[in-house]
């Protein structure tokens, strides 16, 4: 609850009124361009979208396509991701994703789906796909392609400017800031460093503060969605000592909300931290994630901690089969060598 609800309501109403006035002015100017063929585009000095790429994202996330197709096609067209990278994000083989992309493009062509910038009142119905695209671009960058992470964070800031009353927009921005704050500590000499071994003095406290402020904004807007929960978890990860019981509880709520086996895998890690590797392994062994490299690497780590080394070696070997070259692969090879 705001300290002064009346003032908060007044400020919010004023901001929304200003947004509406700006949108109406922009529409009037665009309408003038359409009506006047020789009008110059540079006469328009104001736009609804604070970032041109964001405008393209909302254009491509057309609701006539399935949510998965919207996200995959936009990642391929605008996000700078290759088909194999998108396939990994969706946990499917590359040929399967290639076929889905082809089907989405065929549907656009045969159905004559118009790709144009949606009016402001239709933006919320496309927001779920846009948020997913931005977050998947960030994840790919967080895994090593730093320029993509930076692009995603700039898009997140532009989204917050465009849709200031959407809690999940602020939550996603918080999540990216809090994750990115640990970037310098995640690698040492090009090698991956696990959370428990990271040098916390390398954490970017400015980004942590900004991320927590964005999370507070999301919660003030009654945000209880998946990005708000993930941002809360990321905030706890930055604490020392880490409250693994609270993180496990938040993952349990996130799993209930999303039904995602990947979230359950993350919950298993938190449960293992809070209650021991055997408790985490019991959860892991209920999951069907045979083609997901982090399933096998997590299972291998829990088995290693239980001194079940033969099983751990097999699990790490399977993870290696699914992991491309890079720091993660070298980390797994060291684990196998240690065993």
C-alpha positions, 0 to 999 in steps of 0.5 A: 500500500502506498504511503499516500494512496490519494497522491499515488492515484492522482500521480498514476492518473496524471501519467496515464492521461499524459500517455493517452494524449501523446498517443492521440497526438501521434495518431493524428500526425501519422494519419496526416502522413497517410492522407498527404502522400508527399508529407515527409516522415521526418515531420513526425518528432514523436512516437508511441514507442521509445525504441524502434526495435520494440515497435518491430517486436510488437508488430511481429508478435501477431495474436493470429499465430500461437504464442510459441510461434510468435516468440520463435519467429520474432527471435529468428527475425529480429532477435539475432538468434539462430534456429539451433539457439531457439530450439535450445530455448524451447527444449526441442530438436533443431529440425523440429524448430525449423519446421515450426518456423516454416509453418509460421511463415506459411501461415502468415503468407496464406492467411494474409496476416497484416504485419503493422504496428498495433494501436496502443489499446492492443499492446497488452494482448501482445505483451506476453510474447514480447516479454518472452522474446526479450527474456530469451534474448537476454538468456542467450546473452547471459550465456555468453553473447554479452551484446544480446544481454545489453540489447535485451536490457535496453528493450526492457527499459524501453518497455517500462517507459512505454507501459509503466503500469504493467507489473510484469514489465517492471518485474522482467526489467528487475530480473535482468538487472539482478542477473546481470549484476553478477556477470563479472563474477560468473566467469574467471579466466574464461571459466564458469564459476558456480554461485557458491564460489563467486566473488561477491565483491565483483557484484554490481551493487548499482544494478542490484539496487536498480533491480530491487527498485524495479521489483518494488515497483512491480510489487506495488502494482500488485505483480504476482506473475512469473517474472515477479517471482523470478526477480524475487528469487534473483534478489535473494541470490544476491544476499549473503547468506542466501535464504535457500528455504525462501528460494525453494518456496518461491520456486514452488509457487512459480512451478504452481503458476507455470507448470514448468518442469524446468522450474521444478528442476530449479526448485530441486536445486534450492531444496538440495541446498536447504535440505541436502542432495538426497531431497533434491534428487528425489524431485529431479528423478520425477522429471521428464527432461531427457534432452535438457542439458541442465537436467543431466548436469544437475542430476550429476552434481547431486549424485556426485555429492552423494558419492554415487560416482558411477551414476554421476559420471554417466549423467555428466557424460549425457550433459556433455553430449547436449552442451556446445563448446564453451565455458559450460562444456569445459566445466562439465569436463572438469567435473568428469575428470574430478570423478 
